[in-house]
Amino acid sequence: MIFRIGNFLCLMLYFVKANFSANLTMLYSPSTTNSTTVDDLERMGYLHIGKDTCINFVRGGTTPHSHDVWRHPRNPFVQRNAAKMAGTTVWINEWMTVGHGLYDSILLQILASTRVDRIVLQRSSHDVDHLGDGLGTWQMWFKNVYASMIMATRPGVPIYIRFREPQTLSAHVLSIDPKTGMVTDRIDSGNSINLWQSPDFFCGERIITRNHDTKFAWSGENAFSPQTISSFRKWAYLIPQQLDAKVHLSHHFPASSPIVIAHHYRHRKAGRHMNNVESLRDALLKAFPLPTYEVRSIETTEQTSATGAVKQILDVAETQVWITEHGATQSNLLFLRNGSFLLDMRGPYFKDESGHIGMVRSVCQAGGVFFDYIYTSDLKSHEQQSFSISEKEIDEVIQKVRDYLDSKVYSFNVK
């Protein structure tokens, strides 16, 4: 059964063709709709909501993911604290790194489901030694993504962030010009939050956080309503006009153009890169020739400037089949169109769907994107600096792409 909601297509697939990969994540009818409330999201396990309470903040340290600590409203500490922040605060207690960006993408549905007075992205990239003061990650990814989320749902909501300054969070008000795609980042100098209102805790009337232990980060449930993700893409697809005013991204795959198959890879100077990228590229070019297909091999390591960030949106939004080494670039999957296919190349040390692995599958499913993976056996650990893909694994990549293309499950979104 197939049915449409606006530009988003929801599929309930009871069977697939025999040659279609059994591991491929299908698009299911979403459990989240425009009428879903944040209380519903909490009951579904995506969120935790605290009322008249306090939550910890992180002064620094090297823990890769935060663990929220709450104080009960009747706790004497909370009752003594007179500096509670009024209204609703969405609290993001995660590193401001691109590789961690998807963990809190549930923010998009929170903004669509309730009035939010502020977003606090309090954990600076400076917490991670090699990432400096965080300005790079803000400019190259977070600013564009959060601007698209806010314009799609709650224009004008301020985001409070910090870079090197350990105490004060400045308010950033983001907007997108629909005519030029320019993202404006206005700093409201008269509006800031001092984290030291209480020892190690931030207190508020209502605080919403992602549930770090269940659902969205770890399983394959849908968390975005079709209308919400469609509206997000509407605004995000305006941003590449900064590169060329003639760029007009479509939500559909153009029937008159080649199917774009893109392999995004890291440069050899980057951590965890593929040694024999050329072997995979040449195999893709041979298997999927012009004019039916267009194979693009794109190196992502140097796309760290503001212009590079916009180019990433364009590259991903124009792609129908996206083949990537497991890593930070997959945070751009939010820009893929409905019915696209993400093929993740991961090491066999990922033997379950926990952590980032499960979250990538979850966001694909929530965003209407097909997902599958292969194991690259030479990649033994997450910290390994380089690996090679074998001929057998290249053949597996080719076959999984063929299965997707032959099934034509994407045909609903071709115009």
C-alpha positions in Angstrom: 0.0 0.0 0.0 1.3 3.4 -1.0 0.0 6.8 0.0 1.2 10.4 -0.1 1.3 13.2 2.5 2.4 16.4 0.7 5.8 15.9 -0.8 6.6 12.9 1.5 5.6 9.4 0.5 5.0 6.8 3.2 5.3 3.2 2.3 4.0 0.1 3.9 5.8 -2.7 2.1 4.7 -6.2 2.9 7.1 -7.8 0.5 10.0 -7.0 -1.7 11.4 -8.6 -4.8 13.4 -11.7 -4.2 16.6 -10.2 -5.4 16.2 -7.2 -3.1 18.6 -7.1 -0.1 17.1 -8.6 3.1 19.0 -6.1 5.2 17.6 -3.0 3.4 15.6 -0.8 5.8 12.3 0.0 4.3 10.1 3.1 4.7 7.3 2.5 7.1 4.2 4.4 7.9 5.3 6.9 10.6 4.0 6.8 14.1 4.7 10.6 14.4 2.3 13.1 12.8 1.6 16.8 12.9 -0.7 16.3 15.9 2.0 14.5 17.9 2.9 16.4 21.1 6.1 16.4 23.1 4.3 14.4 25.8 3.6 11.8 23.1 7.2 11.8 22.2 8.2 11.3 25.8 5.8 8.4 26.1 7.3 6.9 22.9 10.7 7.0 24.6 12.3 9.7 22.5 12.5 12.4 25.1 12.8 13.2 28.8 10.8 16.2 30.1 11.6 17.9 33.4 9.3 20.5 35.0 10.6 23.0 37.6 13.8 21.1 37.9 17.6 21.3 37.3 19.9 19.4 34.9 23.6 19.1 34.9 25.9 20.9 32.5 29.4 19.8 31.4 32.3 22.2 32.2 34.7 20.1 30.0 36.2 16.7 30.1 36.6 14.0 27.5 33.6 11.7 27.8 32.3 11.1 24.3 28.7 11.4 25.2 27.0 13.1 28.0 24.8 11.5 30.7 22.1 13.8 32.0 21.7 14.1 35.8 18.5 15.6 37.0 17.4 17.0 40.4 13.9 16.3 41.5 11.6 19.4 41.8 11.2 18.7 45.6 14.9 18.5 46.1 16.0 21.3 48.5 18.7 22.3 46.0 16.0 23.0 43.4 13.7 24.7 45.8 16.5 27.0 47.0 17.5 28.0 43.5 15.7 31.2 42.5 17.2 31.6 39.1 15.0 29.1 37.1 14.7 29.9 33.4 11.1 30.6 32.5 9.4 28.8 29.6 10.6 25.8 27.7 14.3 25.1 27.2 15.6 22.3 24.8 18.8 21.2 26.4 21.5 19.6 24.2 24.2 18.0 26.3 26.4 16.7 23.5 29.6 17.7 21.8 29.3 20.2 19.1 31.0 18.0 16.6 29.6 17.1 13.1 29.9 13.4 13.8 27.6 13.8 16.8 25.2 16.1 15.1 22.5 13.5 14.3 22.1 12.4 17.9 20.0 15.4 18.7 18.2 15.7 15.3 15.0 14.9 17.3 15.1 18.7 17.9 13.4 19.1 14.6 10.3 17.3 15.8 10.4 18.9 19.2 10.2 22.3 17.5 7.3 21.1 15.4 5.4 19.7 18.4 5.6 22.5 21.0 6.5 26.1 21.6 10.2 26.4 22.5 11.6 29.6 24.1 15.3 28.6 23.7 17.7 25.9 22.6 20.8 25.5 24.7 23.7 23.9 22.9 26.0 24.2 25.8 28.8 21.7 25.2 31.4 23.5 23.1 33.7 21.7 20.7 36.6 23.0 22.9 35.8 20.1 25.2 37.5 18.0 22.5 41.2 19.0 22.4 41.7 18.8 18.6 38.6 20.8 17.6 39.7 24.2 18.9 37.0 26.6 19.8 34.2 25.1 17.9 33.8 27.9 15.4 34.6 25.6 12.5 31.9 23.1 13.3 29.3 25.8 13.9 30.0 27.4 10.5 30.4 24.2 8.5 27.4 22.2 9.7 25.4 23.2 12.8 24.5 26.7 11.6 22.9 25.6 8.3 21.1 22.6 9.8 19.7 24.4 12.8 18.7 27.4 10.7 16.7 25.0 8.4 15.1 23.3 11.4 14.1 26.6 13.0 12.7 28.2 9.7 10.7 25.1 9.1 9.1 25.1 12.5 9.7 28.0 15.0 11.3 31.1 13.3 13.1 33.3 15.7 13.8 30.8 18.5 17.3 31.6 19.8 20.1 29.1 20.2 22.5 29.7 23.1 26.0 28.4 22.4 29.5 28.9 23.7 33.0 28.5 22.2 36.0 29.2 24.4 34.2 31.2 27.0 33.3 28.7 29.8 30.6 30.6 31.6 28.4 32.7 29.3 26.3 31.4 26.4 25.4 34.0 23.7 22.1 33.9 21.9 22.3 33.3 18.2 19.2 34.0 16.1 19.2 32.2 12.7 17.3 32.9 9.6 17.4 32.0 5.9 16.7 34.4 3.1 14.3 32.6 0.7 15.4 34.6 -2.3 19.2 34.1 -1.9 19.6 31.2 0.5 21.9 33.2 2.7 21.9 32.1 6.4 22.0 35.0 8.8 23.5 34.4 12.2 22.6 37.4 14.4 24.2 37.4 17.8 21.9 39.1 20.4 24.6 40.6 22.6 22.1 41.7 25.2 20.7 38.2 25.6 22.9 35.7 27.3 22.8 32.9 29.8 25.3 32.5 32.7 25.8 28.8 33.4 26.9 29.6 36.9 23.5 30.3 38.2 24.0 27.2 40.4 26.9 24.7 40.9 27.0 22.5 37.9 23.3 22.6 37.2 21.0 24.6 34.9 17.4 25.1 36.3 14.3 25.8 34.3 10.5 25.8 34.3 10.4 23.1 31.6 13.5 21.3 30.2 13.4 18.9 27.3 16.3 16.6 26.4 16.8 13.6 24.1 16.4 10.3 25.9 20.0 9.1 25.7 19.3 5.5 26.4 16.3 4.5 24.2 14.4 4.8 21.0 15.8 7.5 18.7 19.5 6.9 19.1 19.3 3.2 19.3 16.4 1.8 17.3 14.6 1.9 14.0 11.5 3.8 15.0 10.2 6.9 13.1 10.7 10.2 15.0 9.8 12.9 12.3 6.4 13.5 10.9 6.4 13.5 7.1 5.4 17.1 7.0 8.2 18.1 9.4 11.0 16.5 7.4 9.5 17.9 4.1 9.4 21.4 5.5 13.0 21.1 6.8 14.2 20.1 3.3 12.3 22.9 1.7 14.4 25.4 3.7 17.7 23.5 3.5 17.4 23.2 -0.3 17.4 27.0 -0.6 20.9 27.3 0.9 22.9 26.2 -2.1 21.6 29.3 -4.0 24.5 30.9 -2.2 26.8 29.1 -4.7 24.8 29.8 -7.7 21.5 31.7 -8.0 20.4 29.3 -10.7 20.5 26.3 -8.4 17.0 25.1 -7.7 17.0 21.7 -5.9 14.0 19.5 -6.4 12.4 17.2 -3.9 12.0 14.7 -6.7 14.3 12.6 -8.9 14.2 14.1 -12.4 13.1 11.5 -14.9 15.1 13.1 -17.7 18.4 13.1 -15.9 20.9 10.4 -15.0 20.6 8.7 -11.7 23.3 10.1 -9.5 25.4 7.6 -7.6 27.9 9.3 -5.3 30.8 7.9 -3.3 32.0 10.3 -0.6 35.3 9.6 0.9 38.0 11.0 3.2 41.4 12.2 2.1 44.4 10.1 3.0 45.5 12.7 5.5 42.3 12.3 7.5 41.7 9.7 10.2 39.9 6.4 9.2 40.3 6.7 5.4 40.1 4.2 2.6 43.5 3.4 0.9 42.1 2.2 -2.4 39.4 4.6 -3.2 40.2 4.4 -6.9 39.4 0.7 -7.0 35.8 1.4 -5.8 35.4 4.4 -8.0 36.5 2.5 -11.2 34.2 -0.4 -10.4 31.3 2.0 -10.0 32.0 3.7 -13.2 32.2 0.4 -15.1 29.0 -1.0 -13.5 26.9 2.2 -13.9 27.9 4.0 -17.1 26.5 7.1 -18.6 24.0 8.2 -19.9 21.7 6.2 -17.5 23.9 6.9 -14.5 26.3 9.5 -13.3 28.9 8.3 -10.8 30.5 11.1 -8.6 33.5 10.5 -6.4 33.7 13.3 -3.9 36.4 14.0 -1.3 34.9 15.6 1.8 37.8 16.3 4.1 38.5 19.8 2.7 34.8 20.9 2.9 35.3 22.8 6.2 34.8 26.4 5.1 31.4 28.1 5.0 31.3 27.6 1.2 32.3 23.9 1.6 29.4 23.4 4.0 26.9 24.7 1.4 28.5 22.5 -1.2 27.9 19.5 1.0 24.2 20.2 1.1 24.2 20.5 -2.7 26.2 17.3 -3.2 24.0 15.2 -1.0 20.7 16.6 -2.1 21.5 15.9 -5.7 22.4 12.3 -4.9 20.1 9.3 -5.2 22.5 6.5 -4.2 25.0 7.6 -1.5 27.9 5.4 -0.7 29.9 6.5 2.3 32.5 5.3 4.7 31.1 5.3 8.2 31.8 8.7 9.7 30.8 12.3 10.3 29.8 13.0 6.7 26.7 10.8 7.3 25.2 13.6 9.4 24.3 15.1 6.1 21.8 12.4 5.4 19.0 14.8 6.5 19.5 16.4 3.1 18.7 13.2 1.1 15.5 13.1 -0.9 12.6 10.7 -0.2 13.4 7.3 -1.6 17.2 7.8 -1.8 19.5 5.0 -0.7 22.4 5.3 1.8 24.9 2.4 1.7 27.1 2.5 4.8 30.6 0.9 4.6 31.5 0.0 8.2 34.0 -2.1 10.1 32.9 -5.6 11.4 33.4 -4.3 15.0 29.9 -2.9 14.6 28.1 -6.1 15.1 24.8 -4.6 16.4 22.6 -1.6 15.9 23.7 0.2 19.0 25.0 3.8 19.3 25.7 5.8 16.1 25.0 2.8 13.9 21.5 2.3 15.0 20.9 6.1 14.9 21.9 6.4 11.3 19.4 3.7 10.4 16.8 5.4 12.6 17.3 8.8 10.9 17.2 7.3 7.5 13.9 5.6 8.3 12.5 8.7 9.9 13.5 10.8 6.9 12.2 8.4 4.2 15.6 7.1 3.1 16.4 3.5 2.3 19.4 2.1 4.2 21.8 -0.8 4.0 25.4 -1.6 4.9 28.4 -3.7 4.1 31.3 -4.7 6.3 34.8 -3.7 5.2 36.8 -6.5 7.0 40.1 -4.7 7.0 38.7 -2.0 9.3 39.2 -3.5 12.7 38.4 -0.6 15.1 36.9 2.8 15.2 40.3 4.4 15.9 42.1 2.7 12.9 43.6 5.3 10.6 43.3 3.5 7.3 41.9 0.4 5.7 41.4 -1.2 2.2 38.3 -2.5 0.6 38.5 -6.0 -1.0 37.4 -7.0 -4.4 34.7 -9.1 -2.8 33.4 -6.2 -0.8 33.4 -4.0 -3.9 31.3 -6.6 -5.7 28.9 -6.5 -2.7 28.6 -2.7 -3.0 27.8 -3.0 -6.7 25.2 -5.7 -6.0 23.4 -3.8 -3.3 23.2 -0.7 -5.5 21.9 -2.9 -8.3 19.3 -4.4 -6.0 18.0 -1.0 -5.1 17.9 0.3 -8.7 16.3 -2.9 -10.1 13.6 -2.9 -7.5 12.6 0.7 -8.5 11.3 1.3 -5.0 12.2 4.9 -5.5 9.9 5.3 -8.6 7.2 7.1 -6.5 9.5 10.1 -6.3 10.5 10.4 -10.0 9.0 13.3 -11.9 
